[in-house]
Amino acid sequence: MLSRLIINNIALIDKLEVELSPGFNVLTGETGAGKSIIIDSVNLILGERGSKELISTGSQKARVEGFFDISDIESNSADENNLFSQLDSLGIDISEGELIIVREITAAGKSLCRVNGEIVTLNTIRSITDRLVDVHGQHEHQSLLEPKRHIGILDAFGGAQIASALADTASIYSEYKSVENRLNAGFVSEAERERRIDILGYQISEIDSADPRIDEEAAIEEELKLLSNAERINSALASGSELLSGDGGALSSLRSLMRSVSSISDLSTQYSELHQRIESAFYELEDASYQLRDMQLSFEYSPERLNELENRLDLLNSLKRKYGGTIEAVLQFREEARRELDELTGAEEMRAKLSLEREKLIKAYSKAAVKLSELRHKTAEVLKVGVNSELRVLGMEKAVFDIKIETELAELHPLGSDSVEFLLSANAGEPLKPLSKVASGGELSRIMLAVKTVCAGIDGTSTLIFDEVDTGISGLTAVKVGERLSLVSKQKQVLSVTHLPQIAAFADCHLLVEKHTDGERTHTTLRELDLSERRSELARIMGAAGSHEGALSYASEMLESAEKFKKSV
């Protein structure tokens, strides 16, 4: 619900802050006091386009803030498009159970929208507040003007029966889509499927032709390292061999040393151990000299082999760039591609089985959709009777409300095969037409009031605003409208602008819009009235002076009567 509203620099309002009741809120005031400004301000935070003409004279910017308590809204909906899913996708924190929607417009014609501090688009504001507020009057936020929302109102009115049938239909539809996706492997056409088969075949062939092996790169890089340093290696091996075993090399000197120490090794254990160490070193270096010679003789430099290795490494790097970054990832990609290709080109027996399953599901869907459609038709009859009865009470004696349901089984849909639209004949002899083509603002407000009275508590919209609900009515009809608004406010927050004391008497929170002049400028203010002030305001609305005893007495009677009604329901 809309718990608080702050308005800055809108028309005659410099700064205004008001707390709203969760029940029935009424706005009254003299003509021209600025009641429409309040509604215009609310509509700014609902996403209506804001004209710079709304900005107070002398100001460069106007700002409206709306605080919405969403703690009571169900968040466990299976609908992926529910309010909480949308807010989560936008990264908007709602842990405090409150939405703060801010709208700013500037004299330069710019507009800025924020939700809990996050900048969003105007369309996003509209989509969020569509789930929170329904406005009935000459404004954009009217669910009755959107045929796509009519089916939801009808289904909600149908209660558990339609909810169960709808769940069955959606479940079968989900199974059907799963089978359809398996048949086409997630593609919407056979042509797309064939293209995917071609791509997979090419990718698998490319990897298989290369035949990459794990750890192959390390061996290639090692060999490349050797070939790239061939001259250096060859020179080092030749030099090492010469230094060890060439004329006057280390082995020749070490052999002489070994013989010299050997001649005294029998004289002392110390000399004997030294001889053994020198002998061991000699044979170790002699073995190294043989190895150096063999390495030198076996080492070959091949430009062709170098080129071959470089090309192979380029090929492996190309595969890695395309298919995963490592040879292991490339091989894993190949396995997954093979599995997908096998599914796409699977046995005809499997495809035949899936095709049969699809046909069974289409038949099951058709049966479930027909049952759902039958329930909708029955529910529509009950809803029509209820709304038409309420329209009589609300002073639209000649109006006829109807519900058109058209069924088309050509295309499967999770909501079934029906389209639903509300129709109205506002006057006797006029044909039934869509609401948007035949209803005025005041009529539309009363039609919605009738619908909301019959469907009290079933939809998710928490706040209803009635701007013109009292247009063209008076007397007992006005009392009935007040009663209905009070009834609806037991389930929803209601905000209504009214000129009728019969309606204002039912308010849980009565707000007075006043206009003041300080000699230089005119200002609009808003304040909540206490019981005594309410009596005076009702008397004023009746056309009497605020101190007129008869009017005050009648106002008291209206307030007492309204209070009795509220306590009785």
Secondary structure as GFF3:
##gff-version 3
##sequence-region A 1 569
A	DSSP	beta_strand	2	10	.	.	.	ID=ss1
A	DSSP	beta_strand	13	19	.	.	.	ID=ss2
A	DSSP	beta_strand	24	29	.	.	.	ID=ss3
A	DSSP	alpha_helix	35	45	.	.	.	ID=ss4
A	DSSP	three_ten_helix	52	54	.	.	.	ID=ss5
A	DSSP	beta_strand	61	69	.	.	.	ID=ss6
A	DSSP	alpha_helix	83	89	.	.	.	ID=ss7
A	DSSP	beta_strand	98	106	.	.	.	ID=ss8
A	DSSP	beta_strand	111	115	.	.	.	ID=ss9
A	DSSP	beta_strand	118	120	.	.	.	ID=ss10
A	DSSP	alpha_helix	122	129	.	.	.	ID=ss11
A	DSSP	beta_strand	133	136	.	.	.	ID=ss12
A	DSSP	three_ten_helix	143	145	.	.	.	ID=ss13
A	DSSP	alpha_helix	147	184	.	.	.	ID=ss14
A	DSSP	alpha_helix	190	210	.	.	.	ID=ss15
A	DSSP	alpha_helix	216	228	.	.	.	ID=ss16
A	DSSP	alpha_helix	230	245	.	.	.	ID=ss17
A	DSSP	alpha_helix	250	262	.	.	.	ID=ss18
A	DSSP	alpha_helix	269	298	.	.	.	ID=ss19
A	DSSP	alpha_helix	303	323	.	.	.	ID=ss20
A	DSSP	alpha_helix	327	344	.	.	.	ID=ss21
A	DSSP	alpha_helix	348	393	.	.	.	ID=ss22
A	DSSP	beta_strand	400	407	.	.	.	ID=ss23
A	DSSP	beta_strand	418	425	.	.	.	ID=ss24
A	DSSP	beta_strand	433	434	.	.	.	ID=ss25
A	DSSP	alpha_helix	435	438	.	.	.	ID=ss26
A	DSSP	alpha_helix	441	454	.	.	.	ID=ss27
A	DSSP	beta_strand	463	466	.	.	.	ID=ss28
A	DSSP	alpha_helix	475	488	.	.	.	ID=ss29
A	DSSP	beta_strand	493	497	.	.	.	ID=ss30
A	DSSP	alpha_helix	501	504	.	.	.	ID=ss31
A	DSSP	beta_strand	509	517	.	.	.	ID=ss32
A	DSSP	beta_strand	522	528	.	.	.	ID=ss33
A	DSSP	alpha_helix	531	541	.	.	.	ID=ss34
A	DSSP	alpha_helix	549	568	.	.	.	ID=ss35
###
